Amino acid sequence: MPRVFVNERIPASAVWLAETTFERGHTYLVEATSGGGKSSMCAYIYGARTDYEGRILFDADDTSRFSMDRWLELRRRNLAYLPQELSLFGELSAIENIRLKNRLTGHATERQIEEWMERLGIASRRDHPAGRMSIGQQQRVAIIRSICQPFDFILLDEPVSHLDAENNRIAAELIGEEARRQGAGIISTSVGNHLMLDYDVRHKL
């Protein structure tokens, strides 16, 4: 659990107060109130933060012992991540943000990226600076960027918080298709507006 919670009395949690296992090929929804630690959980799994008590294991290996080189390889080949803050480059266009990731991985074809943008209704915004797009449009750009890599798991922190039902459905289809193609697991968080997937397991933080 986050170290900030150690001296607090927190309610029973399927993640913080129990041993939790995430497996490839399954879909997981992690629900929490605002401030409940869902973003922290994603950052811990991704290795972006280490201020936690307990252990995180990948295939029985303790991640606290991983070198930076090993983390970089995991993030390039095994772990995809869509943070809540999106982390887009505001001065770059939508397509440039996506291509920047895809150049590192060589995962998707240009045609595939264009098709994803078309399906999510942002093809007409492909050359607009990300910083001048609405939050919902930025989320759709970030969703496409997140699947432009091979992965065993994809971490999605409130991925559709600013999307309407139709774009939520389409985003879920794209993510689900790519996860199934790779035999990967999906871990999505939510405070209410869930990514529209059929979840195998629902956890509460």
Backbone as CSV, one residue per row, in Angstrom:
resi,resn,N_x,N_y,N_z,CA_x,CA_y,CA_z,C_x,C_y,C_z
1,MET,0.839,-1.187,0.000,0.000,0.000,0.000,0.884,1.250,0.000
2,PRO,0.320,2.416,-0.395,1.104,3.646,-0.337,1.559,3.933,1.093
3,ARG,2.787,4.384,1.243,3.304,4.644,2.594,2.483,5.689,3.333
4,VAL,1.846,6.585,2.598,1.034,7.617,3.230,-0.161,7.005,3.959
5,PHE,-0.560,5.761,3.584,-1.692,5.097,4.225,-1.296,4.280,5.441
6,VAL,-0.003,4.062,5.656,0.451,3.097,6.645,-0.091,3.393,8.033
7,ASN,-0.114,4.642,8.445,-0.561,4.997,9.789,-2.022,5.406,9.836
8,GLU,-2.745,5.130,8.747,-4.160,5.449,8.707,-4.981,4.169,8.770
9,ARG,-6.216,4.295,9.254,-7.130,3.162,9.234,-7.903,3.238,7.926
10,ILE,-7.626,2.313,7.034,-8.326,2.319,5.756,-9.278,1.130,5.707
11,PRO,-10.394,1.251,4.968,-11.351,0.148,4.901,-10.758,-1.066,4.195
12,ALA,-11.424,-2.205,4.364,-10.960,-3.428,3.717,-10.781,-3.198,2.224
13,SER,-9.671,-3.649,1.690,-9.347,-3.428,0.289,-8.869,-4.719,-0.338
14,ALA,-9.380,-5.014,-1.540,-8.979,-6.233,-2.240,-7.573,-6.118,-2.811
15,VAL,-7.001,-4.924,-2.775,-5.667,-4.715,-3.323,-4.676,-4.377,-2.226
16,TRP,-4.945,-3.330,-1.455,-3.962,-2.879,-0.471,-3.801,-3.848,0.683
17,LEU,-4.872,-4.517,1.113,-4.805,-5.337,2.319,-4.869,-6.830,2.024
18,ALA,-4.580,-7.213,0.802,-4.613,-8.628,0.439,-3.613,-8.900,-0.673
19,GLU,-3.255,-10.165,-0.830,-2.404,-10.543,-1.950,-3.265,-10.588,-3.210
20,THR,-2.874,-9.847,-4.216,-3.653,-9.745,-5.441,-2.818,-10.202,-6.627
21,THR,-3.422,-10.977,-7.506,-2.723,-11.465,-8.684,-3.460,-11.015,-9.944
22,PHE,-2.715,-10.456,-10.879,-3.248,-10.100,-12.185,-2.647,-11.063,-13.214
23,GLU,-3.490,-11.640,-14.063,-3.033,-12.627,-15.023,-3.336,-12.187,-16.449
24,ARG,-2.447,-12.558,-17.360,-2.643,-12.264,-18.777,-3.957,-12.889,-19.261
25,GLY,-4.575,-12.210,-20.221,-5.789,-12.736,-20.814,-7.055,-12.415,-20.046
26,HIS,-6.929,-11.716,-18.920,-8.091,-11.364,-18.109,-8.267,-9.843,-18.050
27,THR,-9.489,-9.437,-17.741,-9.793,-8.009,-17.611,-10.155,-7.697,-16.165
28,TYR,-9.554,-6.610,-15.655,-9.739,-6.238,-14.257,-10.193,-4.783,-14.162
29,LEU,-11.196,-4.552,-13.331,-11.622,-3.198,-13.014,-11.270,-2.917,-11.563
30,VAL,-10.546,-1.834,-11.321,-10.190,-1.416,-9.960,-10.925,-0.114,-9.680
31,GLU,-11.872,-0.165,-8.764,-12.702,0.984,-8.438,-12.236,1.613,-7.131
32,ALA,-12.331,2.932,-7.073,-11.937,3.645,-5.856,-12.559,5.023,-5.863
33,THR,-12.716,5.572,-4.680,-13.106,6.973,-4.588,-11.896,7.833,-4.933
34,SER,-12.124,9.091,-5.198,-11.017,9.997,-5.477,-10.064,10.016,-4.292
35,GLY,-8.766,9.840,-4.568,-7.773,9.805,-3.505,-7.590,8.436,-2.882
36,GLY,-8.254,7.417,-3.445,-8.184,6.074,-2.884,-6.931,5.305,-3.251
37,GLY,-6.124,5.839,-4.174,-4.846,5.223,-4.488,-4.774,4.484,-5.805
38,LYS,-5.782,4.622,-6.669,-5.754,3.882,-7.935,-4.628,4.355,-8.844
39,SER,-4.398,5.675,-8.911,-3.289,6.181,-9.724,-1.954,5.735,-9.148
40,SER,-1.861,5.713,-7.824,-0.644,5.225,-7.168,-0.405,3.770,-7.528
41,MET,-1.458,2.948,-7.497,-1.312,1.537,-7.825,-0.740,1.351,-9.231
42,CYS,-1.287,2.095,-10.197,-0.795,1.986,-11.574,0.673,2.405,-11.664
43,ALA,1.022,3.496,-10.980,2.399,3.981,-11.014,3.356,2.985,-10.365
44,TYR,2.905,2.299,-9.311,3.744,1.288,-8.666,3.985,0.107,-9.604
45,ILE,2.913,-0.371,-10.238,3.058,-1.507,-11.151,3.976,-1.146,-12.309
46,TYR,3.887,0.097,-12.772,4.690,0.550,-13.912,6.114,0.913,-13.525
47,GLY,6.366,0.983,-12.219,7.703,1.319,-11.744,7.999,2.796,-11.737
48,ALA,6.974,3.629,-11.882,7.172,5.072,-11.894,7.288,5.649,-10.490
49,ARG,6.789,4.893,-9.482,6.889,5.312,-8.088,7.259,4.106,-7.237
50,THR,7.947,4.381,-6.136,8.382,3.294,-5.245,8.016,3.554,-3.786
51,ASP,7.158,4.531,-3.516,6.820,4.894,-2.135,5.661,4.018,-1.627
52,TYR,5.901,2.703,-1.567,4.872,1.788,-1.104,5.460,0.794,-0.109
53,GLU,4.563,0.187,0.674,4.921,-0.904,1.577,4.409,-2.199,0.960
54,GLY,5.195,-3.264,1.061,4.792,-4.533,0.472,5.702,-4.897,-0.691
55,ARG,5.246,-5.839,-1.513,6.050,-6.286,-2.645,5.200,-6.352,-3.907
56,ILE,5.823,-6.045,-5.032,5.207,-6.206,-6.344,6.084,-7.169,-7.125
57,LEU,5.492,-8.249,-7.597,6.243,-9.287,-8.289,5.793,-9.409,-9.737
58,PHE,6.754,-9.550,-10.639,6.494,-9.932,-12.016,7.096,-11.320,-12.207
59,ASP,6.233,-12.301,-12.465,6.726,-13.673,-12.640,7.662,-14.078,-11.500
60,ALA,7.244,-13.770,-10.276,7.957,-14.121,-9.040,9.208,-13.290,-8.790
61,ASP,9.521,-12.329,-9.660,10.676,-11.454,-9.444,10.232,-10.155,-8.778
62,ASP,10.909,-9.783,-7.712,10.588,-8.570,-6.960,11.026,-7.342,-7.767
63,THR,10.072,-6.488,-8.118,10.391,-5.333,-8.966,11.276,-4.308,-8.275
64,SER,11.340,-4.353,-6.943,12.197,-3.390,-6.246,13.671,-3.616,-6.565
65,ARG,13.992,-4.787,-7.119,15.380,-5.097,-7.457,15.678,-4.887,-8.946
66,PHE,14.702,-4.432,-9.700,14.911,-4.257,-11.141,15.834,-3.084,-11.441
67,SER,16.706,-3.268,-12.385,17.546,-2.164,-12.860,16.727,-1.265,-13.785
68,MET,17.233,-0.060,-14.059,16.545,0.833,-14.971,16.458,0.227,-16.363
69,ASP,17.503,-0.481,-16.777,17.467,-1.119,-18.097,16.340,-2.143,-18.180
70,ARG,16.151,-2.889,-17.096,15.073,-3.881,-17.122,13.711,-3.202,-17.156
71,TRP,13.549,-2.100,-16.406,12.288,-1.356,-16.448,12.021,-0.816,-17.841
72,LEU,13.032,-0.281,-18.479,12.855,0.267,-19.824,12.420,-0.811,-20.807
73,GLU,13.001,-1.994,-20.680,12.610,-3.086,-21.564,11.181,-3.546,-21.285
74,LEU,10.805,-3.619,-20.003,9.438,-3.988,-19.646,8.435,-2.997,-20.206
75,ARG,8.757,-1.710,-20.107,7.839,-0.682,-20.595,7.759,-0.663,-22.111
76,ARG,8.794,-1.133,-22.756,8.816,-1.156,-24.214,8.110,-2.395,-24.769
77,ARG,8.170,-3.516,-24.034,7.694,-4.785,-24.584,6.578,-5.465,-23.796
78,ASN,6.391,-5.093,-22.534,5.464,-5.858,-21.689,4.364,-5.041,-21.022
79,LEU,4.643,-3.784,-20.718,3.681,-2.960,-19.984,3.309,-1.712,-20.778
80,ALA,2.047,-1.598,-21.131,1.527,-0.359,-21.719,0.818,0.406,-20.608
81,TYR,0.807,1.741,-20.708,0.293,2.553,-19.597,-0.346,3.823,-20.123
82,LEU,-1.572,4.052,-19.695,-2.258,5.314,-19.965,-2.501,6.005,-18.632
83,PRO,-1.639,6.962,-18.251,-1.824,7.647,-16.969,-3.014,8.594,-17.008
84,GLN,-3.563,8.862,-15.850,-4.721,9.752,-15.765,-4.417,11.132,-16.327
85,GLU,-3.187,11.626,-16.125,-2.825,12.965,-16.608,-2.457,12.963,-18.091
86,LEU,-2.487,11.809,-18.735,-2.301,11.608,-20.171,-0.866,11.780,-20.651
87,SER,-0.143,12.779,-20.151,1.268,12.991,-20.500,1.500,13.171,-22.000
88,LEU,0.606,13.889,-22.657,0.817,14.247,-24.058,1.719,15.474,-24.146
89,PHE,2.384,15.642,-25.289,3.162,16.848,-25.546,2.232,17.854,-26.218
90,GLY,1.887,18.905,-25.477,0.880,19.843,-25.938,1.218,20.565,-27.214
91,GLU,2.516,20.784,-27.475,2.922,21.526,-28.667,2.960,20.639,-29.909
92,LEU,2.943,19.323,-29.710,2.937,18.396,-30.841,1.503,18.089,-31.252
93,SER,1.322,17.769,-32.523,-0.017,17.433,-33.008,-0.446,16.065,-32.482
94,ALA,-1.723,15.763,-32.664,-2.237,14.460,-32.237,-1.446,13.326,-32.882
95,ILE,-1.270,13.389,-34.190,-0.574,12.309,-34.895,0.897,12.254,-34.495
96,GLU,1.508,13.392,-34.213,2.916,13.399,-33.781,3.077,12.736,-32.426
97,ASN,2.118,12.965,-31.514,2.170,12.304,-30.209,2.090,10.795,-30.358
98,ILE,1.240,10.339,-31.248,1.089,8.901,-31.463,2.324,8.324,-32.148
99,ARG,2.797,9.011,-33.170,3.966,8.519,-33.907,5.209,8.480,-33.037
100,LEU,5.323,9.423,-32.114,6.494,9.462,-31.234,6.621,8.144,-30.480
101,LYS,5.510,7.646,-29.973,5.507,6.349,-29.276,5.754,5.217,-30.274
102,ASN,5.071,5.263,-31.398,5.148,4.148,-32.340,6.531,4.007,-32.969
103,ARG,7.269,5.111,-33.074,8.635,5.019,-33.609,9.542,4.221,-32.676
104,LEU,9.246,4.269,-31.387,10.053,3.535,-30.412,9.779,2.037,-30.461
105,THR,8.559,1.679,-30.881,8.154,0.280,-30.826,8.005,-0.370,-32.202
106,GLY,7.719,0.442,-33.222,7.467,-0.100,-34.553,6.293,-1.058,-34.579
107,HIS,5.320,-0.823,-33.716,4.249,-1.793,-33.496,3.106,-1.686,-34.506
108,ALA,2.613,-0.481,-34.730,1.443,-0.282,-35.585,1.852,0.301,-36.936
109,THR,1.095,-0.022,-37.953,1.332,0.589,-39.258,0.656,1.956,-39.295
110,GLU,1.108,2.791,-40.228,0.477,4.103,-40.379,-1.008,3.937,-40.719
111,ARG,-1.310,2.964,-41.533,-2.705,2.717,-41.892,-3.530,2.342,-40.670
112,GLN,-2.969,1.518,-39.782,-3.679,1.123,-38.572,-3.953,2.324,-37.679
113,ILE,-2.950,3.177,-37.517,-3.120,4.372,-36.688,-4.217,5.271,-37.257
114,GLU,-4.200,5.467,-38.564,-5.221,6.299,-39.205,-6.609,5.692,-39.019
115,GLU,-6.697,4.364,-39.104,-7.985,3.696,-38.898,-8.476,3.894,-37.474
116,TRP,-7.579,3.758,-36.488,-7.972,3.977,-35.099,-8.453,5.410,-34.872
117,MET,-7.767,6.374,-35.463,-8.181,7.772,-35.316,-9.550,7.999,-35.941
118,GLU,-9.781,7.360,-37.080,-11.074,7.483,-37.742,-12.175,6.890,-36.873
119,ARG,-11.947,5.720,-36.336,-12.962,5.058,-35.508,-13.288,5.855,-34.259
120,LEU,-12.278,6.520,-33.698,-12.507,7.311,-32.485,-12.897,8.760,-32.779
121,GLY,-13.109,9.087,-34.048,-13.636,10.400,-34.401,-12.678,11.561,-34.248
122,ILE,-11.368,11.287,-34.345,-10.399,12.377,-34.217,-9.508,12.500,-35.449
123,ALA,-9.889,11.837,-36.535,-9.078,11.926,-37.760,-8.969,13.355,-38.255
124,SER,-10.044,14.124,-38.115,-10.021,15.511,-38.587,-9.157,16.404,-37.710
125,ARG,-8.746,15.899,-36.551,-7.927,16.675,-35.613,-6.480,16.187,-35.590
126,ARG,-6.133,15.325,-36.525,-4.819,14.660,-36.500,-3.663,15.644,-36.473
127,ASP,-3.798,16.809,-37.132,-2.695,17.763,-37.220,-2.835,18.940,-36.258
128,HIS,-3.794,18.872,-35.346,-3.977,19.939,-34.359,-3.059,19.694,-33.157
129,PRO,-2.496,20.755,-32.586,-1.698,20.583,-31.363,-2.546,19.943,-30.268
130,ALA,-1.994,18.973,-29.596,-2.739,18.281,-28.547,-3.198,19.232,-27.455
131,GLY,-2.375,20.235,-27.160,-2.717,21.186,-26.110,-3.913,22.051,-26.420
132,ARG,-4.340,22.072,-27.678,-5.499,22.868,-28.076,-6.727,22.001,-28.338
133,MET,-6.635,20.749,-27.985,-7.759,19.832,-28.123,-8.523,19.740,-26.801
134,SER,-9.786,19.315,-26.868,-10.552,19.109,-25.646,-9.972,17.926,-24.870
135,ILE,-10.330,17.834,-23.588,-9.824,16.732,-22.772,-10.296,15.391,-23.331
136,GLY,-11.531,15.335,-23.787,-12.027,14.100,-24.374,-11.263,13.704,-25.625
137,GLN,-10.924,14.685,-26.465,-10.122,14.398,-27.655,-8.719,13.958,-27.263
138,GLN,-8.144,14.606,-26.259,-6.820,14.216,-25.784,-6.837,12.781,-25.247
139,GLN,-7.906,12.405,-24.538,-7.993,11.028,-24.041,-7.984,10.029,-25.191
140,ARG,-8.659,10.357,-26.283,-8.704,9.445,-27.425,-7.331,9.333,-28.095
141,VAL,-6.609,10.445,-28.159,-5.235,10.402,-28.680,-4.380,9.502,-27.782
142,ALA,-4.501,9.691,-26.479,-3.691,8.926,-25.528,-4.046,7.440,-25.549
143,ILE,-5.312,7.110,-25.775,-5.725,5.714,-25.878,-5.038,5.057,-27.065
144,ILE,-5.047,5.737,-28.217,-4.381,5.182,-29.405,-2.883,5.036,-29.154
145,ARG,-2.281,6.060,-28.578,-0.844,5.985,-28.279,-0.540,4.795,-27.368
146,SER,-1.407,4.521,-26.412,-1.127,3.452,-25.438,-1.105,2.065,-26.065
147,ILE,-1.828,1.868,-27.156,-1.853,0.532,-27.773,-0.858,0.406,-28.927
148,CYS,-0.027,1.422,-29.109,1.011,1.364,-30.153,2.272,0.691,-29.622
149,GLN,2.116,-0.476,-29.035,3.268,-1.226,-28.538,2.835,-2.644,-28.201
150,PRO,3.784,-3.576,-28.166,3.466,-4.909,-27.644,3.286,-4.814,-26.131
151,PHE,2.405,-5.641,-25.576,2.229,-5.615,-24.118,1.628,-6.925,-23.637
152,ASP,2.010,-7.271,-22.405,1.376,-8.370,-21.686,0.232,-7.859,-20.828
153,PHE,0.384,-6.607,-20.364,-0.666,-5.931,-19.607,-0.750,-4.486,-20.070
154,ILE,-1.965,-3.957,-20.057,-2.138,-2.533,-20.293,-2.819,-1.945,-19.067
155,LEU,-2.217,-0.901,-18.512,-2.728,-0.191,-17.344,-3.438,1.065,-17.821
156,LEU,-4.701,1.209,-17.451,-5.513,2.328,-17.919,-6.109,3.043,-16.716
157,ASP,-5.598,4.228,-16.416,-6.034,4.959,-15.226,-7.119,5.965,-15.603
158,GLU,-8.362,5.625,-15.298,-9.529,6.447,-15.664,-9.482,6.842,-17.144
159,PRO,-9.439,5.876,-18.039,-9.202,6.180,-19.450,-10.339,6.867,-20.170
160,VAL,-11.575,6.774,-19.634,-12.729,7.342,-20.355,-13.502,8.333,-19.497
161,SER,-12.825,8.969,-18.566,-13.508,9.875,-17.638,-14.175,11.059,-18.329
162,HIS,-13.709,11.419,-19.545,-14.278,12.548,-20.280,-14.882,12.129,-21.620
163,LEU,-15.215,10.841,-21.748,-15.795,10.363,-22.997,-17.276,10.050,-22.834
164,ASP,-18.043,10.303,-23.903,-19.453,9.916,-23.900,-19.565,8.415,-24.119
165,ALA,-20.793,7.912,-24.024,-20.999,6.467,-24.076,-20.522,5.857,-25.391
166,GLU,-20.762,6.534,-26.510,-20.376,5.970,-27.800,-18.866,5.891,-27.948
167,ASN,-18.154,6.943,-27.592,-16.692,6.905,-27.682,-16.094,5.958,-26.652
168,ASN,-16.739,5.824,-25.503,-16.328,4.829,-24.511,-16.412,3.432,-25.129
169,ARG,-17.525,3.144,-25.783,-17.720,1.832,-26.400,-16.649,1.546,-27.458
170,ILE,-16.379,2.549,-28.300,-15.388,2.360,-29.360,-13.992,2.183,-28.774
171,ALA,-13.663,2.987,-27.766,-12.356,2.861,-27.111,-12.191,1.467,-26.511
172,ALA,-13.252,0.969,-25.865,-13.206,-0.372,-25.276,-12.998,-1.432,-26.357
173,GLU,-13.638,-1.252,-27.512,-13.467,-2.199,-28.619,-12.017,-2.232,-29.088
174,LEU,-11.422,-1.041,-29.276,-10.037,-0.977,-29.769,-9.072,-1.622,-28.785
175,ILE,-9.216,-1.253,-27.512,-8.320,-1.801,-26.488,-8.522,-3.305,-26.364
176,GLY,-9.786,-3.740,-26.351,-10.079,-5.161,-26.231,-9.549,-5.964,-27.406
177,GLU,-9.697,-5.423,-28.616,-9.190,-6.109,-29.804,-7.682,-6.309,-29.731
178,GLU,-6.973,-5.244,-29.358,-5.515,-5.331,-29.311,-5.059,-6.243,-28.184
179,ALA,-5.752,-6.190,-27.038,-5.389,-7.074,-25.925,-5.621,-8.538,-26.288
180,ARG,-6.727,-8.820,-26.930,-6.996,-10.218,-27.334,-5.974,-10.691,-28.359
181,ARG,-5.614,-9.822,-29.284,-4.646,-10.198,-30.308,-3.313,-10.586,-29.679
182,GLN,-2.974,-9.915,-28.576,-1.692,-10.182,-27.923,-1.811,-11.137,-26.732
183,GLY,-3.032,-11.577,-26.444,-3.224,-12.440,-25.283,-2.922,-11.731,-23.985
184,ALA,-3.180,-10.423,-23.941,-2.759,-9.580,-22.818,-3.879,-9.368,-21.802
185,GLY,-3.484,-8.913,-20.624,-4.422,-8.546,-19.581,-4.690,-7.054,-19.591
186,ILE,-5.872,-6.671,-19.137,-6.281,-5.267,-19.049,-6.573,-4.948,-17.593
187,ILE,-5.963,-3.881,-17.087,-6.232,-3.387,-15.737,-6.692,-1.947,-15.875
188,SER,-7.967,-1.705,-15.622,-8.534,-0.366,-15.789,-9.061,0.137,-14.454
189,THR,-8.856,1.430,-14.176,-9.356,2.013,-12.935,-10.515,2.954,-13.230
190,SER,-11.292,3.228,-12.194,-12.454,4.095,-12.385,-12.945,4.641,-11.055
191,VAL,-13.506,5.847,-11.105,-14.246,6.386,-9.968,-15.735,6.395,-10.276
192,GLY,-16.128,5.878,-11.438,-17.548,5.840,-11.778,-17.824,5.534,-13.235
193,ASN,-17.153,6.229,-14.152,-17.361,6.013,-15.580,-16.398,4.934,-16.061
194,HIS,-16.882,3.696,-16.154,-16.009,2.561,-16.467,-15.795,2.432,-17.971
195,LEU,-14.603,1.998,-18.350,-14.374,1.542,-19.713,-15.314,0.357,-19.954
196,MET,-16.054,0.386,-21.067,-17.123,-0.584,-21.314,-16.590,-1.943,-21.766
197,LEU,-16.081,-2.688,-20.807,-15.597,-4.042,-21.048,-16.367,-5.022,-20.169
198,ASP,-16.341,-6.284,-20.551,-16.855,-7.335,-19.674,-15.696,-7.756,-18.764
199,TYR,-15.766,-7.365,-17.503,-14.659,-7.599,-16.585,-14.739,-8.979,-15.937
200,ASP,-13.609,-9.646,-15.901,-13.534,-10.927,-15.214,-13.533,-10.743,-13.702
201,VAL,-12.851,-9.668,-13.250,-12.716,-9.427,-11.814,-12.878,-7.921,-11.554
202,ARG,-13.587,-7.605,-10.476,-13.710,-6.214,-10.025,-13.137,-6.106,-8.631
203,HIS,-12.208,-5.168,-8.459,-11.602,-4.933,-7.154,-12.007,-3.550,-6.659
204,LYS,-12.044,-3.394,-5.357,-12.263,-2.082,-4.743,-11.054,-1.729,-3.890
205,LEU,-10.532,-0.508,-4.086,-9.414,-0.043,-3.265,-9.968,0.548,-1.972
